Amino acid sequence: MSRSKDRPGRGRLRGWGGVAGMAVACAVTAAVTLLPLAHHSVGPAGSGGVATADRARAEACTEPEASLPASGDDGPNIEKIKERGKLIAGVDQNSFRWGYRNPESGDLEGFDIDLVRAIADDLLGDPDAVIFRAIPTNQRIAALENDRVDVVVRTMTINCKRLEQVSFSTAYFQAGQQVLAPKESPITGYDSSLKGKRVCSAEGSTAYEALEKKSFGALYKDDFDGTERDPDLLTVPNQLDCLVRLQLGEVDAIVTDNALAAGQAAQDPAVELKGKDPFTTEYYGVATKKGSDDLVARVNKVLVDYRAGGKDSAWMRSYEKWLATGLPGITAPPAPKYRTD
């Protein structure tokens, strides 16, 4: 995976059993190529007027989690999905418990996958009427802009910067950035203990943006970052690649969403979350192409139904099944916020 053979600690795989563990990790990451991004053309999603309004809202952004009011009405984007008979969803397939491929059945499973199926069920009357497209972290927005997917449901944080490029549903999960490192590491969290340490994050992630703002002296950016000469060591296309780097001893820590980090800690008992709490508060939303208002409003309607029922809601059942072990203590989904303009 790395071009250098003499970096400190290379070959010291933690938790997954040496070479066999590395093979598993690489197989999971490489499996992204098994679900190609583009087989169908979805077509344009909205009008220039709507995009202009969205851009103005993003520039004056004070509450990015506020989305369009929920609606069960159809519209041009929903009609295209119905005509096709399939929802095309951009997902992850290597984030344990969120979107990952079950090694026994070969099926995609996880919290995000459950939500995709709920959206398909509402739109098409069939939770299996989905074409899954596995997309790397740094290609989520491009997949929407290039009409390769209808929605992205991939632990994608809603923020003002992204609202300039895509539209979001209401929040379906609250997370936050945290540091993941080996249990024996002297790193104590997102603090001065990171000074001089090699810290991995995914390209295009809010973790990388956080490190850009405050790195505490950590080494977090590759030479030739974003070019063909980029070694993809400290900044990587897929977040799981950071765990592989950590297991190889090529980096000292990872900064990522605590929700994803909890799944990685479950995969590798030799690592743990550092610091008592996340150092940011972030919300995941379902992303659509900018201006796809009918689809956003319909997804928000799905989320209303998904949250309904308290402890017996579909949201809580999915949480208990996939996330409660690694992220205990959550008693309800985040409450929706709606735009008033």
C-alpha positions as semicolon CSV with decimal commas, in nm:
position;residue;x (nm);y (nm);z (nm)
1;M;0,000;0,000;0,000
2;S;0,288;0,239;0,078
3;R;0,578;0,312;-0,150
4;S;0,833;0,329;0,131
5;K;0,974;0,015;0,286
6;D;1,160;0,171;0,574
7;R;0,903;0,378;0,756
8;P;0,906;0,318;1,132
9;G;0,683;0,035;1,240
10;R;0,603;-0,103;0,896
11;G;0,476;-0,459;0,912
12;R;0,351;-0,435;1,270
13;L;-0,015;-0,512;1,206
14;R;-0,230;-0,469;1,513
15;G;-0,544;-0,660;1,594
16;W;-0,619;-0,833;1,263
17;G;-0,351;-1,096;1,273
18;G;-0,058;-0,986;1,058
19;V;-0,063;-1,058;0,687
20;A;-0,401;-1,228;0,699
21;G;-0,553;-0,920;0,858
22;M;-0,394;-0,698;0,597
23;A;-0,539;-0,913;0,322
24;V;-0,885;-0,873;0,472
25;A;-0,846;-0,497;0,501
26;C;-0,720;-0,456;0,147
27;A;-0,990;-0,683;0,012
28;V;-1,256;-0,470;0,178
29;T;-1,108;-0,147;0,044
30;A;-1,050;-0,285;-0,304
31;A;-1,405;-0,414;-0,315
32;V;-1,522;-0,060;-0,384
33;T;-1,435;-0,121;-0,747
34;L;-1,686;-0,405;-0,765
35;L;-1,979;-0,161;-0,764
36;P;-1,910;0,086;-1,048
37;L;-2,033;0,440;-1,022
38;A;-2,185;0,486;-1,363
39;H;-2,416;0,256;-1,554
40;H;-2,716;0,485;-1,577
41;S;-2,765;0,849;-1,662
42;V;-3,000;1,018;-1,423
43;G;-3,026;1,353;-1,600
44;P;-3,055;1,709;-1,473
45;A;-3,206;1,752;-1,132
46;G;-3,320;2,109;-1,087
47;S;-3,351;2,461;-1,220
48;G;-3,095;2,736;-1,213
49;G;-3,329;2,950;-1,004
50;V;-3,342;2,691;-0,728
51;A;-2,965;2,648;-0,737
52;T;-2,923;3,025;-0,703
53;A;-3,154;3,028;-0,402
54;D;-2,963;2,739;-0,245
55;R;-2,634;2,919;-0,306
56;A;-2,764;3,233;-0,138
57;R;-2,879;3,026;0,161
58;A;-2,538;2,861;0,183
59;E;-2,361;3,198;0,177
60;A;-2,584;3,325;0,460
61;C;-2,561;2,991;0,636
62;T;-2,642;3,001;1,006
63;E;-2,830;2,672;1,051
64;P;-2,716;2,424;0,786
65;E;-2,922;2,138;0,932
66;A;-3,248;2,319;0,848
67;S;-3,396;2,151;0,541
68;L;-3,711;2,169;0,331
69;P;-4,040;2,077;0,498
70;A;-4,137;1,712;0,456
71;S;-4,370;1,630;0,169
72;G;-4,512;1,316;0,015
73;D;-4,563;1,484;-0,323
74;D;-4,393;1,362;-0,639
75;G;-4,183;1,581;-0,864
76;P;-3,952;1,554;-1,165
77;N;-3,666;1,382;-0,981
78;I;-3,895;1,133;-0,811
79;E;-4,069;1,062;-1,142
80;K;-3,734;0,972;-1,300
81;I;-3,666;0,727;-1,020
82;K;-4,010;0,573;-1,060
83;E;-3,970;0,544;-1,437
84;R;-3,637;0,370;-1,386
85;G;-3,784;0,144;-1,119
86;K;-3,470;0,169;-0,907
87;L;-3,324;0,414;-0,661
88;I;-2,951;0,470;-0,726
89;A;-2,777;0,525;-0,395
90;G;-2,416;0,619;-0,328
91;V;-2,300;0,431;-0,019
92;D;-1,995;0,298;0,157
93;Q;-1,919;-0,072;0,162
94;N;-1,625;-0,075;0,399
95;S;-1,751;0,112;0,706
96;F;-1,832;-0,153;0,963
97;R;-2,190;-0,125;1,094
98;W;-2,272;0,171;0,865
99;G;-2,233;0,039;0,514
100;Y;-2,032;-0,278;0,469
101;R;-2,041;-0,603;0,280
102;N;-2,128;-0,903;0,496
103;P;-1,844;-1,150;0,431
104;E;-2,077;-1,450;0,463
105;S;-2,377;-1,337;0,258
106;G;-2,206;-1,081;0,035
107;D;-2,495;-0,841;0,107
108;L;-2,453;-0,475;0,193
109;E;-2,561;-0,411;0,550
110;G;-2,555;-0,139;0,814
111;F;-2,730;0,166;0,951
112;D;-2,699;0,370;0,631
113;I;-2,810;0,075;0,420
114;D;-3,127;0,038;0,628
115;L;-3,212;0,401;0,559
116;V;-3,153;0,361;0,184
117;R;-3,395;0,068;0,181
118;A;-3,655;0,275;0,369
119;I;-3,630;0,547;0,104
120;A;-3,666;0,291;-0,177
121;D;-3,965;0,135;-0,004
122;D;-4,139;0,472;0,017
123;L;-4,063;0,575;-0,342
124;L;-4,104;0,240;-0,514
125;G;-4,286;0,013;-0,270
126;D;-3,988;-0,222;-0,253
127;P;-3,692;-0,191;-0,012
128;D;-3,482;-0,396;-0,252
129;A;-3,542;-0,168;-0,552
130;V;-3,196;-0,016;-0,514
131;I;-2,883;0,005;-0,726
132;F;-2,598;0,057;-0,480
133;R;-2,294;0,250;-0,598
134;A;-1,989;0,224;-0,373
135;I;-1,817;0,562;-0,367
136;P;-1,503;0,679;-0,189
137;T;-1,524;0,960;0,065
138;N;-1,372;1,212;-0,173
139;Q;-1,617;1,131;-0,456
140;R;-1,950;1,177;-0,275
141;I;-2,024;1,523;-0,413
142;A;-1,890;1,446;-0,761
143;A;-2,118;1,141;-0,785
144;L;-2,420;1,367;-0,733
145;E;-2,297;1,647;-0,957
146;N;-2,230;1,401;-1,241
147;D;-2,572;1,233;-1,208
148;R;-2,424;0,897;-1,113
149;V;-2,649;0,859;-0,809
150;D;-2,983;0,995;-0,687
151;V;-2,883;1,014;-0,322
152;V;-2,572;0,974;-0,111
153;V;-2,628;0,802;0,223
154;R;-2,274;0,768;0,348
155;T;-2,210;0,924;0,691
156;M;-2,201;1,261;0,515
157;T;-2,188;1,564;0,744
158;I;-2,419;1,856;0,667
159;N;-2,230;2,184;0,664
160;C;-2,239;2,525;0,500
161;K;-1,955;2,456;0,259
162;R;-2,123;2,147;0,119
163;L;-2,456;2,328;0,087
164;E;-2,293;2,528;-0,192
165;Q;-2,263;2,205;-0,393
166;V;-2,544;1,970;-0,285
167;S;-2,879;1,969;-0,107
168;F;-2,939;1,786;0,221
169;S;-3,224;1,624;0,406
170;T;-3,282;1,686;0,773
171;A;-3,027;1,525;1,004
172;Y;-3,058;1,153;1,067
173;F;-2,761;1,110;1,305
174;Q;-2,546;1,320;1,537
175;A;-2,173;1,253;1,543
176;G;-1,847;1,436;1,611
177;Q;-1,478;1,425;1,531
178;Q;-1,250;1,224;1,758
179;V;-0,902;1,073;1,757
180;L;-0,846;0,699;1,713
181;A;-0,508;0,555;1,812
182;P;-0,350;0,238;1,955
183;K;-0,440;0,177;2,318
184;E;-0,074;0,200;2,423
185;S;-0,022;0,529;2,238
186;P;0,076;0,841;2,439
187;I;-0,179;1,036;2,233
188;T;-0,456;1,154;2,465
189;G;-0,696;1,318;2,222
190;Y;-0,730;1,616;1,992
191;D;-0,468;1,813;2,180
192;S;-0,097;1,891;2,205
193;S;-0,018;1,519;2,231
194;L;-0,056;1,513;1,849
195;K;0,252;1,732;1,800
196;G;0,490;1,566;1,556
197;K;0,260;1,266;1,513
198;R;0,149;1,135;1,174
199;V;-0,228;1,172;1,158
200;C;-0,444;1,020;0,885
201;S;-0,775;1,152;0,752
202;A;-0,986;1,101;0,442
203;E;-0,970;1,346;0,154
204;G;-1,275;1,569;0,138
205;S;-1,370;1,488;0,498
206;T;-1,461;1,721;0,783
207;A;-1,175;1,558;0,976
208;Y;-0,926;1,696;0,726
209;E;-1,091;2,038;0,746
210;A;-1,059;2,027;1,126
211;L;-0,687;1,949;1,099
212;E;-0,642;2,234;0,853
213;K;-0,789;2,472;1,109
214;K;-0,595;2,336;1,407
215;S;-0,341;2,055;1,383
216;F;-0,157;2,094;1,716
217;G;0,164;2,045;1,520
218;A;0,058;1,710;1,376
219;L;0,176;1,593;1,036
220;Y;-0,148;1,554;0,845
221;K;-0,090;1,657;0,483
222;D;0,091;1,456;0,216
223;D;0,354;1,603;-0,009
224;F;0,200;1,672;-0,352
225;D;-0,145;1,635;-0,198
226;G;-0,418;1,613;-0,463
227;T;-0,178;1,550;-0,752
228;E;-0,074;1,234;-0,934
229;R;0,235;1,225;-0,712
230;D;0,024;1,215;-0,394
231;P;0,140;0,908;-0,192
232;D;-0,203;0,878;-0,020
233;L;-0,042;0,816;0,316
234;L;-0,178;1,084;0,549
235;T;-0,471;1,182;0,328
236;V;-0,648;0,888;0,169
237;P;-0,948;0,840;-0,064
238;N;-1,133;0,603;0,172
239;Q;-1,152;0,640;0,547
240;L;-1,087;0,269;0,609
241;D;-0,746;0,314;0,443
242;C;-0,648;0,512;0,754
243;L;-0,709;0,207;0,973
244;V;-0,486;-0,001;0,746
245;R;-0,215;0,266;0,769
246;L;-0,248;0,265;1,147
247;Q;-0,222;-0,112;1,165
248;L;0,091;-0,101;0,948
249;G;0,249;0,153;1,179
250;E;0,269;0,407;0,893
251;V;0,062;0,663;1,087
252;D;0,024;0,725;1,458
253;A;-0,342;0,822;1,476
254;I;-0,661;0,884;1,281
255;V;-0,902;1,174;1,301
256;T;-1,252;1,079;1,193
257;D;-1,615;1,080;1,302
258;N;-1,655;0,904;1,635
259;A;-1,937;0,704;1,477
260;L;-1,700;0,558;1,219
261;A;-1,416;0,525;1,469
262;A;-1,635;0,316;1,699
263;G;-1,688;0,069;1,415
264;Q;-1,314;0,056;1,349
265;A;-1,240;-0,002;1,717
266;A;-1,484;-0,292;1,702
267;Q;-1,287;-0,434;1,407
268;D;-0,952;-0,394;1,582
269;P;-0,944;-0,429;1,964
270;A;-0,590;-0,287;1,974
271;V;-0,716;0,067;1,903
272;E;-0,945;0,300;2,094
273;L;-1,106;0,643;2,086
274;K;-0,890;0,903;2,260
275;G;-1,035;1,191;2,455
276;K;-1,355;1,183;2,658
277;D;-1,583;1,341;2,398
278;P;-1,582;1,442;2,031
279;F;-1,437;1,787;1,970
280;T;-1,705;1,883;1,716
281;T;-2,079;1,833;1,680
282;E;-2,186;1,720;1,334
283;Y;-2,501;1,585;1,174
284;Y;-2,533;1,334;0,894
285;G;-2,783;1,400;0,619
286;V;-2,899;1,234;0,298
287;A;-2,742;1,433;0,013
288;T;-2,899;1,492;-0,329
289;K;-2,796;1,690;-0,633
290;K;-2,837;2,061;-0,568
291;G;-3,187;2,181;-0,638
292;S;-3,357;1,840;-0,618
293;D;-3,623;1,989;-0,393
294;D;-3,892;1,728;-0,457
295;L;-3,654;1,447;-0,363
296;V;-3,523;1,629;-0,055
297;A;-3,876;1,694;0,071
298;R;-3,972;1,330;0,008
299;V;-3,666;1,199;0,192
300;N;-3,761;1,428;0,480
301;K;-4,105;1,268;0,481
302;V;-3,940;0,925;0,493
303;L;-3,731;1,043;0,788
304;V;-4,043;1,165;0,971
305;D;-4,187;0,815;0,944
306;Y;-3,848;0,656;1,021
307;R;-3,818;0,848;1,348
308;A;-4,179;0,793;1,454
309;G;-4,264;0,548;1,729
310;G;-4,018;0,637;2,002
311;K;-3,824;0,332;2,120
312;D;-4,010;0,119;1,866
313;S;-3,924;0,339;1,570
314;A;-3,745;0,201;1,265
315;W;-3,459;0,439;1,350
316;M;-3,417;0,295;1,701
317;R;-3,440;-0,063;1,576
318;S;-3,163;0,004;1,327
319;Y;-2,955;0,182;1,591
320;E;-2,993;-0,108;1,835
321;K;-2,899;-0,358;1,568
322;W;-2,593;-0,185;1,430
323;L;-2,462;0,094;1,651
324;A;-2,565;0,055;2,016
325;T;-2,268;-0,166;2,107
326;G;-2,006;0,085;1,991
327;L;-2,208;0,403;2,055
328;P;-2,422;0,327;2,360
329;G;-2,662;0,561;2,534
330;I;-2,841;0,721;2,238
331;T;-3,211;0,736;2,321
332;A;-3,353;0,911;2,014
333;P;-3,259;1,039;1,668
334;P;-3,181;1,409;1,625
335;A;-3,493;1,621;1,592
336;P;-3,552;1,760;1,242
337;K;-3,508;2,127;1,165
338;Y;-3,691;2,289;0,876
339;R;-3,637;2,600;0,670
340;T;-3,883;2,886;0,706
341;D;-3,775;3,086;0,399
